[in-house]
Amino acid sequence: MSEKEINNLIQTGEIAKAGASDKLMEAARSHADQQLEELREEHNKRKKSLIKLSVMGVLTVGILVFASMHMITKQMTAKTA
């Protein structure tokens, strides 16, 4: 085998390696993008749940405050009557 043929085979092998490497990089990039999207969705779900929980807590506190105020006023009017 001549030196030219050997160099040609080496070049062909390097091109094949580069093609395989590009495919692997594209697959890795695609997988990473998919995982990133899943993490974003999970983050958004948690954020929505936290907002809902906070709103329910604020409403509960508001109801308790107004119920307490109502009971206090009711007791005060009962004492004066």
N, C-alpha and C positions, 0 to 999 in steps of 0.2 A: 504494500500500500504506500502510495506516495505521500509526501508531506502536504501537498495541496489537498488530497482527499481527506487526510486526517484533520486538517484545518477546517475543511468544509463540514465534516461530521461534528466537530466541536461547535462550530457556529450553529448548525442545525439543532444540536442538543441545547445550546443556550437559548435559542429562540423558543424551543419547546418548553423549557423551564420558565421562561418569561411569560409565556401564554398560560401555563398552569398557575403561576404565581398570581397573575392578573385575575384569573377565575377565583382563586382562593381569597384574594383581597376583596373581590366583589361580593362573594358569599359572606365573608366576615362583616363587611359594611352593611349588607342587607340584614343580617342577623342583629347587628348592633342597633340599626334603625328600628327594627321591630321591637326589641327590648326597650328602647327609649320611648317608643310610642305607648307601650304597655305601662311603663312607669308613669308617664304623663297622665294616662287615663286613671290609674290608681290614685295618683296625687289629687286629681280633680274630684274623684269620688270621695276621698277623705275630706277634702275641703268642703264639699257640699254637705257631708254629714256633720261636720263641725259647725257649719253655719246653721243648719237645722237645729242642732242641739242647743246652740246659743240662743236662738230665737225662742225655742220652747222654754228655756230657763228664764229669759227675760219676761215672757208672758206669765209664767208661773209666779215669779216675784211680784209682778204687777197685780195679779189677781189677789195674792196674799196681802199686799199693802192695802188695796181697796177694800177687801173684806175686813181687815183689821180696822180701818178707818170707819167703816159702816158699823161695826160692832161697838166701837168706842162712842160714836155719835148716838147710837141707839141707847147705850147705857146712860149717857149724859142726859138725854131727853127723858128717860124713865125716872131719873133721880129728881129732876126739876118738876116733873108733873105730879 
